[in-house]
Amino acid sequence: MALTGPVFFDTSILLAGLVEMGDASLPACRILDEIARGAVPQPLTAWHCCLEFYSVATRLPPGLRLEPELARRLIEEEILGRFQVCDLPGDS
């Protein structure tokens, strides 16, 4: 089944797809690979997901934890460079 409209991705996909966590990361890595090759039309996320990614990725246990600069670079290149990042509705 082909995707035909916008698809929203939350922090769980961003984190598992960008931080190597073994076999548990494989499905999310596949999704992000498809986004990178342009197979997912209109991938969406939200600013709070970007902030949560940074917060969690830089606090993971040793061996998984990202340095702040690497987490920032991943947000810029892999998320901001490939996703439309949405705000929460103003009335929320």
Sequence and secondary structure as in RCSB ss.txt:
>XXXX:A:sequence
MALTGPVFFDTSILLAGLVEMGDASLPACRILDEIARGAVPQPLTAWHCCLEFYSVATRLPPGLRLEPELARRLI
EEEILGRFQVCDLPGDS
>XXXX:A:secstr
    S EE  HHHHHHHHS  GGGGHHHHHHHHHHHTT SSSEEEEHHHHHHHHHHHTTS TTT   HHHHHHHI
IIIIITTSEEE   TT 
